[in-house]
Amino acid sequence: MRKITVFPSKAFTLMELMIVVVIVGVLAALGLFQLSGPKEEALEKEARVNLKLIAAAEKIYRMQVGGYVPAANETVINDILRLSLPVNEATKNWRYNVTTNAAGTTFIANATRTKGTDIRTYNITQTPQ
């Protein structure tokens, strides 16, 4: 006598599971690739905005003291110009520096990328007006 099964097996085969895993992996990879662009744009905007803040603070400092802040890194910039640029190496995305000419009449502020493989630098130059 033959055994007749009324209900088919409800389990997935190994091949079906492998196909689903591959499809999900491809979709995840495409999604991550699409998210890298907006992240980089946001990081670039962070650098440009902070450079504009440094320039504004330098103008105020020049009106008060009569010259721009001499060569400085984030810590000195934060102290003298009363800004809050990130200084923790583990969490900051950019390294900010300010250089001033000998007369103190012109400064260059730059932001250099500290994370990632793509090295980028943004500069802002200010001369008295």
C-alpha positions, 0 to 999 in steps of 0.5 A, a space after each residue: 500500500 502506498 502512503 498518500 500525503 495530503 499536506 505538502 512539506 512547508 519547509 524551504 529548501 537550501 537552494 531557495 534560502 540561498 537565493 533569498 540571501 543572495 537577493 537580500 545581499 545585492 539589495 543591501 549593497 545597492 542601498 549602502 552605495 546610494 547612501 554614501 553620496 549624501 553622507 559625503 555632501 553633509 561632511 563637506 557642508 560641515 567643513 564649509 560652515 565651520 570655515 565660515 564660522 571661523 572667518 566671522 569669529 576672526 573678523 570680530 577678533 580683528 575688530 577687538 584686537 587689531 589683527 587676526 589670530 596667529 597660527 592656531 589649531 582647533 584648541 587655540 581657535 576654540 579658546 581665543 575665538 570662542 568657538 566649539 569646533 570638535 577636538 576629539 580625534 575619535 569623533 571629529 571629521 575635519 582638522 581645522 588650522 588657521 595661518 596668519 601673515 606676519 603683519 596679521 592682516 590676512 589669514 587662511 583657514 583650512 579644513 582637512 579631512 581626518 577620516 575616510 580614504 578621500 583626502 579633501 581640503 577646503 580653504 577660506 582666505 580673508 583680507 581686510 576690507 
